[in-house]
Amino acid sequence: MNVINKKELLSSGRLSVKERVLKNFRFIVSHSVFGPLAGLFLIAIIFTIGTNGFFLSLGNILTILNLSGVLAIITLGISMVLIMGGIDLSIEGVMSLTAVVCGFLVKNSLT
């Protein structure tokens, strides 16, 4: 087996493991998504410590997802209007239409 020293590897264009890790870390940090995700992760850790581990329990995560469902449906309705090119700022109309559609789906067991 040939023994290749570090200088030969670097001169051949291959990066060392440390350099690859640093390059990937710089790539992740340079994107605008990293800041909000890091903040969200930090807040989740703070809440988990403050609630003695209850915050990231299965029951609490399911409760958060259930309560955010209504807001997600309203957001999808408004997003569809904006995607189609119409600027409709009448959130009340969109909310009422969404509530009627959701009520219809629940009553007819289509969910």
C-alpha positions, 0 to 999 in steps of 0.5 A, a space after each residue: 500500500 502506498 503511503 501518501 503524505 499530506 502535502 501530496 494530498 493537498 497538492 492534488 486538489 483533495 481537501 483534508 477532513 478538517 478543511 471539508 468540515 470548515 468549508 461545509 460549516 461556512 456554507 451553512 452559516 453563510 445562508 440566511 436560513 441559518 440564523 432563524 433556525 439557530 434562534 428557534 433551536 436555542 429557544 427550544 432548548 431554553 423552554 425545555 430546560 425551563 419546563 424540566 423536559 416537558 416542552 419536547 415531550 410527545 404530548 406537548 408537540 402534538 398539542 402545538 401541532 393541533 393548535 397551529 393547524 387552524 393558522 396553517 389553513 388560513 395561511 395556505 388560503 392567503 398564500 394561494 391568493 397571493 400566488 395567483 397574483 391577487 393582493 387580497 388583504 381581506 383576511 376576514 373573508 379568507 378566514 370565514 371561507 376557510 372555516 366554512 370549507 373546513 366545517 364541510 370537510 369535517 361534517 362529511 368525514 373527508 379529513 
